[in-house]
């Protein structure tokens, strides 16, 4: 859990920095980072649920 949490935190910091560089606003960069993290989590959950229904290679 710690490793996953730190990885997520690192991703948020990088996204804030990238957003700040491109927009000139830390608030906009932060918003972009939060939206990216939330949408990524939702997409990952959907992705995992779809793959859980696929039985390729299972006997």
mmCIF file of the N, C-alpha and C atoms, coordinates in Angstrom:
data_MODEL
# 
_entry.id   MODEL 
# 
loop_
_atom_site.group_PDB 
_atom_site.id 
_atom_site.type_symbol 
_atom_site.label_atom_id 
_atom_site.label_alt_id 
_atom_site.label_comp_id 
_atom_site.label_asym_id 
_atom_site.label_entity_id 
_atom_site.label_seq_id 
_atom_site.pdbx_PDB_ins_code 
_atom_site.Cartn_x 
_atom_site.Cartn_y 
_atom_site.Cartn_z 
_atom_site.occupancy 
_atom_site.B_iso_or_equiv 
_atom_site.pdbx_formal_charge 
_atom_site.auth_seq_id 
_atom_site.auth_comp_id 
_atom_site.auth_asym_id 
_atom_site.auth_atom_id 
_atom_site.pdbx_PDB_model_num 
ATOM 1   N N  . UNK A 1 1  ? 0.825   -1.193  0.000   1.00 0.00 ? 1  UNK A N  1 
ATOM 2   C CA . UNK A 1 1  ? 0.000   0.000   0.000   1.00 0.00 ? 1  UNK A CA 1 
ATOM 3   C C  . UNK A 1 1  ? 0.869   1.257   0.000   1.00 0.00 ? 1  UNK A C  1 
ATOM 4   N N  . UNK A 1 2  ? 1.955   1.217   0.759   1.00 0.00 ? 2  UNK A N  1 
ATOM 5   C CA . UNK A 1 2  ? 2.831   2.387   0.829   1.00 0.00 ? 2  UNK A CA 1 
ATOM 6   C C  . UNK A 1 2  ? 3.444   2.660   -0.542  1.00 0.00 ? 2  UNK A C  1 
ATOM 7   N N  . UNK A 1 3  ? 3.905   1.614   -1.191  1.00 0.00 ? 3  UNK A N  1 
ATOM 8   C CA . UNK A 1 3  ? 4.514   1.767   -2.511  1.00 0.00 ? 3  UNK A CA 1 
ATOM 9   C C  . UNK A 1 3  ? 3.509   2.355   -3.498  1.00 0.00 ? 3  UNK A C  1 
ATOM 10  N N  . UNK A 1 4  ? 2.284   1.837   -3.513  1.00 0.00 ? 4  UNK A N  1 
ATOM 11  C CA . UNK A 1 4  ? 1.248   2.344   -4.417  1.00 0.00 ? 4  UNK A CA 1 
ATOM 12  C C  . UNK A 1 4  ? 0.901   3.790   -4.087  1.00 0.00 ? 4  UNK A C  1 
ATOM 13  N N  . UNK A 1 5  ? 0.821   4.104   -2.810  1.00 0.00 ? 5  UNK A N  1 
ATOM 14  C CA . UNK A 1 5  ? 0.520   5.474   -2.390  1.00 0.00 ? 5  UNK A CA 1 
ATOM 15  C C  . UNK A 1 5  ? 1.601   6.452   -2.795  1.00 0.00 ? 5  UNK A C  1 
ATOM 16  N N  . UNK A 1 6  ? 2.845   6.059   -2.618  1.00 0.00 ? 6  UNK A N  1 
ATOM 17  C CA . UNK A 1 6  ? 3.956   6.927   -3.004  1.00 0.00 ? 6  UNK A CA 1 
ATOM 18  C C  . UNK A 1 6  ? 4.021   7.105   -4.519  1.00 0.00 ? 6  UNK A C  1 
ATOM 19  N N  . UNK A 1 7  ? 3.732   6.040   -5.262  1.00 0.00 ? 7  UNK A N  1 
ATOM 20  C CA . UNK A 1 7  ? 3.716   6.132   -6.726  1.00 0.00 ? 7  UNK A CA 1 
ATOM 21  C C  . UNK A 1 7  ? 2.625   7.110   -7.182  1.00 0.00 ? 7  UNK A C  1 
ATOM 22  N N  . UNK A 1 8  ? 1.463   7.032   -6.560  1.00 0.00 ? 8  UNK A N  1 
ATOM 23  C CA . UNK A 1 8  ? 0.366   7.940   -6.888  1.00 0.00 ? 8  UNK A CA 1 
ATOM 24  C C  . UNK A 1 8  ? 0.735   9.377   -6.543  1.00 0.00 ? 8  UNK A C  1 
ATOM 25  N N  . UNK A 1 9  ? 1.341   9.572   -5.392  1.00 0.00 ? 9  UNK A N  1 
ATOM 26  C CA . UNK A 1 9  ? 1.773   10.907  -4.982  1.00 0.00 ? 9  UNK A CA 1 
ATOM 27  C C  . UNK A 1 9  ? 2.805   11.474  -5.953  1.00 0.00 ? 9  UNK A C  1 
ATOM 28  N N  . UNK A 1 10 ? 3.751   10.656  -6.364  1.00 0.00 ? 10 UNK A N  1 
ATOM 29  C CA . UNK A 1 10 ? 4.750   11.087  -7.343  1.00 0.00 ? 10 UNK A CA 1 
ATOM 30  C C  . UNK A 1 10 ? 4.078   11.487  -8.650  1.00 0.00 ? 10 UNK A C  1 
ATOM 31  N N  . UNK A 1 11 ? 3.125   10.684  -9.102  1.00 0.00 ? 11 UNK A N  1 
ATOM 32  C CA . UNK A 1 11 ? 2.386   11.002  -10.316 1.00 0.00 ? 11 UNK A CA 1 
ATOM 33  C C  . UNK A 1 11 ? 1.642   12.321  -10.206 1.00 0.00 ? 11 UNK A C  1 
ATOM 34  N N  . UNK A 1 12 ? 1.033   12.572  -9.049  1.00 0.00 ? 12 UNK A N  1 
ATOM 35  C CA . UNK A 1 12 ? 0.328   13.837  -8.838  1.00 0.00 ? 12 UNK A CA 1 
ATOM 36  C C  . UNK A 1 12 ? 1.284   15.024  -8.890  1.00 0.00 ? 12 UNK A C  1 
ATOM 37  N N  . UNK A 1 13 ? 2.427   14.888  -8.250  1.00 0.00 ? 13 UNK A N  1 
ATOM 38  C CA . UNK A 1 13 ? 3.416   15.974  -8.250  1.00 0.00 ? 13 UNK A CA 1 
ATOM 39  C C  . UNK A 1 13 ? 3.906   16.260  -9.672  1.00 0.00 ? 13 UNK A C  1 
ATOM 40  N N  . UNK A 1 14 ? 4.193   15.210  -10.414 1.00 0.00 ? 14 UNK A N  1 
ATOM 41  C CA . UNK A 1 14 ? 4.658   15.389  -11.799 1.00 0.00 ? 14 UNK A CA 1 
ATOM 42  C C  . UNK A 1 14 ? 3.571   16.050  -12.640 1.00 0.00 ? 14 UNK A C  1 
ATOM 43  N N  . UNK A 1 15 ? 2.322   15.606  -12.487 1.00 0.00 ? 15 UNK A N  1 
ATOM 44  C CA . UNK A 1 15 ? 1.229   16.201  -13.260 1.00 0.00 ? 15 UNK A CA 1 
ATOM 45  C C  . UNK A 1 15 ? 1.015   17.671  -12.903 1.00 0.00 ? 15 UNK A C  1 
ATOM 46  N N  . UNK A 1 16 ? 1.124   18.014  -11.621 1.00 0.00 ? 16 UNK A N  1 
ATOM 47  C CA . UNK A 1 16 ? 1.006   19.419  -11.221 1.00 0.00 ? 16 UNK A CA 1 
ATOM 48  C C  . UNK A 1 16 ? 2.106   20.229  -11.890 1.00 0.00 ? 16 UNK A C  1 
ATOM 49  N N  . UNK A 1 17 ? 3.325   19.710  -11.877 1.00 0.00 ? 17 UNK A N  1 
ATOM 50  C CA . UNK A 1 17 ? 4.451   20.419  -12.491 1.00 0.00 ? 17 UNK A CA 1 
ATOM 51  C C  . UNK A 1 17 ? 4.247   20.597  -13.994 1.00 0.00 ? 17 UNK A C  1 
ATOM 52  N N  . UNK A 1 18 ? 3.815   19.540  -14.670 1.00 0.00 ? 18 UNK A N  1 
ATOM 53  C CA . UNK A 1 18 ? 3.578   19.630  -16.111 1.00 0.00 ? 18 UNK A CA 1 
ATOM 54  C C  . UNK A 1 18 ? 2.457   20.625  -16.403 1.00 0.00 ? 18 UNK A C  1 
ATOM 55  N N  . UNK A 1 19 ? 1.377   20.545  -15.642 1.00 0.00 ? 19 UNK A N  1 
ATOM 56  C CA . UNK A 1 19 ? 0.276   21.488  -15.820 1.00 0.00 ? 19 UNK A CA 1 
ATOM 57  C C  . UNK A 1 19 ? 0.696   22.914  -15.565 1.00 0.00 ? 19 UNK A C  1 
ATOM 58  N N  . UNK A 1 20 ? 1.522   23.118  -14.563 1.00 0.00 ? 20 UNK A N  1 
ATOM 59  C CA . UNK A 1 20 ? 2.021   24.457  -14.219 1.00 0.00 ? 20 UNK A CA 1 
ATOM 60  C C  . UNK A 1 20 ? 2.900   24.996  -15.350 1.00 0.00 ? 20 UNK A C  1 
ATOM 61  N N  . UNK A 1 21 ? 3.771   24.149  -15.872 1.00 0.00 ? 21 UNK A N  1 
ATOM 62  C CA . UNK A 1 21 ? 4.655   24.572  -16.960 1.00 0.00 ? 21 UNK A CA 1 
ATOM 63  C C  . UNK A 1 21 ? 3.841   24.976  -18.190 1.00 0.00 ? 21 UNK A C  1 
ATOM 64  N N  . UNK A 1 22 ? 2.833   24.185  -18.518 1.00 0.00 ? 22 UNK A N  1 
ATOM 65  C CA . UNK A 1 22 ? 2.060   24.452  -19.734 1.00 0.00 ? 22 UNK A CA 1 
ATOM 66  C C  . UNK A 1 22 ? 1.022   25.558  -19.583 1.00 0.00 ? 22 UNK A C  1 
ATOM 67  N N  . UNK A 1 23 ? 0.502   25.751  -18.353 1.00 0.00 ? 23 UNK A N  1 
ATOM 68  C CA . UNK A 1 23 ? -0.557  26.743  -18.174 1.00 0.00 ? 23 UNK A CA 1 
ATOM 69  C C  . UNK A 1 23 ? -0.108  27.979  -17.400 1.00 0.00 ? 23 UNK A C  1 
ATOM 70  N N  . UNK A 1 24 ? 0.977   27.860  -16.647 1.00 0.00 ? 24 UNK A N  1 
ATOM 71  C CA . UNK A 1 24 ? 1.423   28.968  -15.808 1.00 0.00 ? 24 UNK A CA 1 
ATOM 72  C C  . UNK A 1 24 ? 0.652   29.097  -14.507 1.00 0.00 ? 24 UNK A C  1 
ATOM 73  N N  . UNK A 1 25 ? -0.211  28.121  -14.210 1.00 0.00 ? 25 UNK A N  1 
ATOM 74  C CA . UNK A 1 25 ? -1.037  28.174  -13.006 1.00 0.00 ? 25 UNK A CA 1 
ATOM 75  C C  . UNK A 1 25 ? -0.895  26.876  -12.220 1.00 0.00 ? 25 UNK A C  1 
ATOM 76  N N  . UNK A 1 26 ? -0.511  27.011  -10.939 1.00 0.00 ? 26 UNK A N  1 
ATOM 77  C CA . UNK A 1 26 ? -0.405  25.831  -10.080 1.00 0.00 ? 26 UNK A CA 1 
ATOM 78  C C  . UNK A 1 26 ? -1.796  25.253  -9.835  1.00 0.00 ? 26 UNK A C  1 
ATOM 79  N N  . UNK A 1 27 ? -2.799  26.117  -9.682  1.00 0.00 ? 27 UNK A N  1 
ATOM 80  C CA . UNK A 1 27 ? -4.164  25.641  -9.439  1.00 0.00 ? 27 UNK A CA 1 
ATOM 81  C C  . UNK A 1 27 ? -4.667  24.813  -10.624 1.00 0.00 ? 27 UNK A C  1 
ATOM 82  N N  . UNK A 1 28 ? -4.427  25.282  -11.827 1.00 0.00 ? 28 UNK A N  1 
ATOM 83  C CA . UNK A 1 28 ? -4.845  24.534  -13.010 1.00 0.00 ? 28 UNK A CA 1 
ATOM 84  C C  . UNK A 1 28 ? -4.070  23.228  -13.104 1.00 0.00 ? 28 UNK A C  1 
ATOM 85  N N  . UNK A 1 29 ? -2.783  23.276  -12.840 1.00 0.00 ? 29 UNK A N  1 
ATOM 86  C CA . UNK A 1 29 ? -1.978  22.057  -12.843 1.00 0.00 ? 29 UNK A CA 1 
ATOM 87  C C  . UNK A 1 29 ? -2.467  21.061  -11.805 1.00 0.00 ? 29 UNK A C  1 
ATOM 88  N N  . UNK A 1 30 ? -2.825  21.554  -10.626 1.00 0.00 ? 30 UNK A N  1 
ATOM 89  C CA . UNK A 1 30 ? -3.359  20.682  -9.576  1.00 0.00 ? 30 UNK A CA 1 
ATOM 90  C C  . UNK A 1 30 ? -4.681  20.066  -9.975  1.00 0.00 ? 30 UNK A C  1 
ATOM 91  N N  . UNK A 1 31 ? -5.542  20.874  -10.579 1.00 0.00 ? 31 UNK A N  1 
ATOM 92  C CA . UNK A 1 31 ? -6.829  20.360  -11.051 1.00 0.00 ? 31 UNK A CA 1 
ATOM 93  C C  . UNK A 1 31 ? -6.618  19.280  -12.093 1.00 0.00 ? 31 UNK A C  1 
ATOM 94  N N  . UNK A 1 32 ? -5.688  19.525  -13.016 1.00 0.00 ? 32 UNK A N  1 
ATOM 95  C CA . UNK A 1 32 ? -5.382  18.534  -14.042 1.00 0.00 ? 32 UNK A CA 1 
ATOM 96  C C  . UNK A 1 32 ? -4.881  17.236  -13.404 1.00 0.00 ? 32 UNK A C  1 
ATOM 97  N N  . UNK A 1 33 ? -4.053  17.353  -12.395 1.00 0.00 ? 33 UNK A N  1 
ATOM 98  C CA . UNK A 1 33 ? -3.491  16.174  -11.741 1.00 0.00 ? 33 UNK A CA 1 
ATOM 99  C C  . UNK A 1 33 ? -4.574  15.358  -11.045 1.00 0.00 ? 33 UNK A C  1 
ATOM 100 N N  . UNK A 1 34 ? -5.474  16.030  -10.348 1.00 0.00 ? 34 UNK A N  1 
ATOM 101 C CA . UNK A 1 34 ? -6.548  15.329  -9.633  1.00 0.00 ? 34 UNK A CA 1 
ATOM 102 C C  . UNK A 1 34 ? -7.493  14.657  -10.630 1.00 0.00 ? 34 UNK A C  1 
ATOM 103 N N  . UNK A 1 35 ? -7.857  15.378  -11.686 1.00 0.00 ? 35 UNK A N  1 
ATOM 104 C CA . UNK A 1 35 ? -8.733  14.804  -12.709 1.00 0.00 ? 35 UNK A CA 1 
ATOM 105 C C  . UNK A 1 35 ? -8.064  13.601  -13.363 1.00 0.00 ? 35 UNK A C  1 
ATOM 106 N N  . UNK A 1 36 ? -6.775  13.715  -13.659 1.00 0.00 ? 36 UNK A N  1 
ATOM 107 C CA . UNK A 1 36 ? -6.043  12.607  -14.267 1.00 0.00 ? 36 UNK A CA 1 
ATOM 108 C C  . UNK A 1 36 ? -6.010  11.391  -13.342 1.00 0.00 ? 36 UNK A C  1 
ATOM 109 N N  . UNK A 1 37 ? -5.746  11.602  -12.066 1.00 0.00 ? 37 UNK A N  1 
ATOM 110 C CA . UNK A 1 37 ? -5.691  10.486  -11.117 1.00 0.00 ? 37 UNK A CA 1 
ATOM 111 C C  . UNK A 1 37 ? -7.059  9.820   -10.980 1.00 0.00 ? 37 UNK A C  1 
ATOM 112 N N  . UNK A 1 38 ? -8.109  10.627  -10.873 1.00 0.00 ? 38 UNK A N  1 
ATOM 113 C CA . UNK A 1 38 ? -9.456  10.076  -10.711 1.00 0.00 ? 38 UNK A CA 1 
ATOM 114 C C  . UNK A 1 38 ? -9.906  9.325   -11.962 1.00 0.00 ? 38 UNK A C  1 
ATOM 115 N N  . UNK A 1 39 ? -9.693  9.915   -13.127 1.00 0.00 ? 39 UNK A N  1 
ATOM 116 C CA . UNK A 1 39 ? -10.114 9.244   -14.362 1.00 0.00 ? 39 UNK A CA 1 
ATOM 117 C C  . UNK A 1 39 ? -9.288  7.986   -14.599 1.00 0.00 ? 39 UNK A C  1 
ATOM 118 N N  . UNK A 1 40 ? -8.019  8.020   -14.248 1.00 0.00 ? 40 UNK A N  1 
ATOM 119 C CA . UNK A 1 40 ? -7.175  6.836   -14.373 1.00 0.00 ? 40 UNK A CA 1 
ATOM 120 C C  . UNK A 1 40 ? -7.657  5.701   -13.488 1.00 0.00 ? 40 UNK A C  1 
ATOM 121 N N  . UNK A 1 41 ? -8.087  6.026   -12.275 1.00 0.00 ? 41 UNK A N  1 
ATOM 122 C CA . UNK A 1 41 ? -8.573  5.002   -11.364 1.00 0.00 ? 41 UNK A CA 1 
ATOM 123 C C  . UNK A 1 41 ? -9.879  4.393   -11.885 1.00 0.00 ? 41 UNK A C  1 
ATOM 124 N N  . UNK A 1 42 ? -10.772 5.236   -12.368 1.00 0.00 ? 42 UNK A N  1 
ATOM 125 C CA . UNK A 1 42 ? -12.037 4.737   -12.914 1.00 0.00 ? 42 UNK A CA 1 
ATOM 126 C C  . UNK A 1 42 ? -11.777 3.843   -14.127 1.00 0.00 ? 42 UNK A C  1 
ATOM 127 N N  . UNK A 1 43 ? -10.928 4.293   -15.025 1.00 0.00 ? 43 UNK A N  1 
ATOM 128 C CA . UNK A 1 43 ? -10.607 3.496   -16.214 1.00 0.00 ? 43 UNK A CA 1 
ATOM 129 C C  . UNK A 1 43 ? -9.965  2.168   -15.837 1.00 0.00 ? 43 UNK A C  1 
ATOM 130 N N  . UNK A 1 44 ? -9.108  2.171   -14.827 1.00 0.00 ? 44 UNK A N  1 
ATOM 131 C CA . UNK A 1 44 ? -8.447  0.947   -14.400 1.00 0.00 ? 44 UNK A CA 1 
ATOM 132 C C  . UNK A 1 44 ? -9.454  -0.052  -13.829 1.00 0.00 ? 44 UNK A C  1 
ATOM 133 N N  . UNK A 1 45 ? -10.403 0.428   -13.034 1.00 0.00 ? 45 UNK A N  1 
ATOM 134 C CA . UNK A 1 45 ? -11.417 -0.451  -12.452 1.00 0.00 ? 45 UNK A CA 1 
ATOM 135 C C  . UNK A 1 45 ? -12.263 -1.075  -13.565 1.00 0.00 ? 45 UNK A C  1 
ATOM 136 N N  . UNK A 1 46 ? -12.682 -0.264  -14.528 1.00 0.00 ? 46 UNK A N  1 
ATOM 137 C CA . UNK A 1 46 ? -13.460 -0.779  -15.656 1.00 0.00 ? 46 UNK A CA 1 
ATOM 138 C C  . UNK A 1 46 ? -12.641 -1.797  -16.441 1.00 0.00 ? 46 UNK A C  1 
ATOM 139 N N  . UNK A 1 47 ? -11.387 -1.477  -16.710 1.00 0.00 ? 47 UNK A N  1 
ATOM 140 C CA . UNK A 1 47 ? -10.475 -2.356  -17.429 1.00 0.00 ? 47 UNK A CA 1 
ATOM 141 C C  . UNK A 1 47 ? -10.354 -3.711  -16.728 1.00 0.00 ? 47 UNK A C  1 
ATOM 142 N N  . UNK A 1 48 ? -10.161 -3.691  -15.423 1.00 0.00 ? 48 UNK A N  1 
ATOM 143 C CA . UNK A 1 48 ? -10.020 -4.939  -14.662 1.00 0.00 ? 48 UNK A CA 1 
ATOM 144 C C  . UNK A 1 48 ? -11.310 -5.747  -14.681 1.00 0.00 ? 48 UNK A C  1 
ATOM 145 N N  . UNK A 1 49 ? -12.451 -5.087  -14.595 1.00 0.00 ? 49 UNK A N  1 
ATOM 146 C CA . UNK A 1 49 ? -13.727 -5.806  -14.620 1.00 0.00 ? 49 UNK A CA 1 
ATOM 147 C C  . UNK A 1 49 ? -13.962 -6.459  -15.978 1.00 0.00 ? 49 UNK A C  1 
ATOM 148 N N  . UNK A 1 50 ? -13.598 -5.785  -17.040 1.00 0.00 ? 50 UNK A N  1 
ATOM 149 C CA . UNK A 1 50 ? -13.737 -6.366  -18.382 1.00 0.00 ? 50 UNK A CA 1 
ATOM 150 C C  . UNK A 1 50 ? -12.831 -7.584  -18.506 1.00 0.00 ? 50 UNK A C  1 
ATOM 151 N N  . UNK A 1 51 ? -11.578 -7.463  -18.104 1.00 0.00 ? 51 UNK A N  1 
ATOM 152 C CA . UNK A 1 51 ? -10.642 -8.593  -18.211 1.00 0.00 ? 51 UNK A CA 1 
ATOM 153 C C  . UNK A 1 51 ? -11.040 -9.752  -17.307 1.00 0.00 ? 51 UNK A C  1 
ATOM 154 N N  . UNK A 1 52 ? -11.709 -9.480  -16.197 1.00 0.00 ? 52 UNK A N  1 
ATOM 155 C CA . UNK A 1 52 ? -12.146 -10.557 -15.307 1.00 0.00 ? 52 UNK A CA 1 
ATOM 156 C C  . UNK A 1 52 ? -13.217 -11.426 -15.966 1.00 0.00 ? 52 UNK A C  1 
ATOM 157 N N  . UNK A 1 53 ? -13.917 -10.884 -16.958 1.00 0.00 ? 53 UNK A N  1 
ATOM 158 C CA . UNK A 1 53 ? -14.969 -11.624 -17.653 1.00 0.00 ? 53 UNK A CA 1 
ATOM 159 C C  . UNK A 1 53 ? -14.436 -12.427 -18.848 1.00 0.00 ? 53 UNK A C  1 
ATOM 160 N N  . UNK A 1 54 ? -13.183 -12.224 -19.218 1.00 0.00 ? 54 UNK A N  1 
ATOM 161 C CA . UNK A 1 54 ? -12.602 -12.915 -20.358 1.00 0.00 ? 54 UNK A CA 1 
ATOM 162 C C  . UNK A 1 54 ? -11.949 -14.210 -19.878 1.00 0.00 ? 54 UNK A C  1 
ATOM 163 N N  . UNK A 1 55 ? -12.282 -15.305 -20.540 1.00 0.00 ? 55 UNK A N  1 
ATOM 164 C CA . UNK A 1 55 ? -11.766 -16.600 -20.083 1.00 0.00 ? 55 UNK A CA 1 
ATOM 165 C C  . UNK A 1 55 ? -10.735 -17.178 -21.044 1.00 0.00 ? 55 UNK A C  1 
ATOM 166 N N  . UNK A 1 56 ? -10.008 -16.358 -21.737 1.00 0.00 ? 56 UNK A N  1 
ATOM 167 C CA . UNK A 1 56 ? -8.999  -16.849 -22.673 1.00 0.00 ? 56 UNK A CA 1 
ATOM 168 C C  . UNK A 1 56 ? -7.962  -17.676 -21.940 1.00 0.00 ? 56 UNK A C  1 
ATOM 169 N N  . UNK A 1 57 ? -7.696  -18.847 -22.463 1.00 0.00 ? 57 UNK A N  1 
ATOM 170 C CA . UNK A 1 57 ? -6.631  -19.691 -21.942 1.00 0.00 ? 57 UNK A CA 1 
ATOM 171 C C  . UNK A 1 57 ? -6.967  -20.403 -20.649 1.00 0.00 ? 57 UNK A C  1 
ATOM 172 N N  . UNK A 1 58 ? -8.156  -20.191 -20.124 1.00 0.00 ? 58 UNK A N  1 
ATOM 173 C CA . UNK A 1 58 ? -8.547  -20.908 -18.888 1.00 0.00 ? 58 UNK A CA 1 
ATOM 174 C C  . UNK A 1 58 ? -9.192  -22.216 -19.263 1.00 0.00 ? 58 UNK A C  1 
ATOM 175 N N  . UNK A 1 59 ? -8.819  -23.258 -18.571 1.00 0.00 ? 59 UNK A N  1 
ATOM 176 C CA . UNK A 1 59 ? -9.358  -24.591 -18.892 1.00 0.00 ? 59 UNK A CA 1 
ATOM 177 C C  . UNK A 1 59 ? -10.628 -24.851 -18.137 1.00 0.00 ? 59 UNK A C  1 
# 
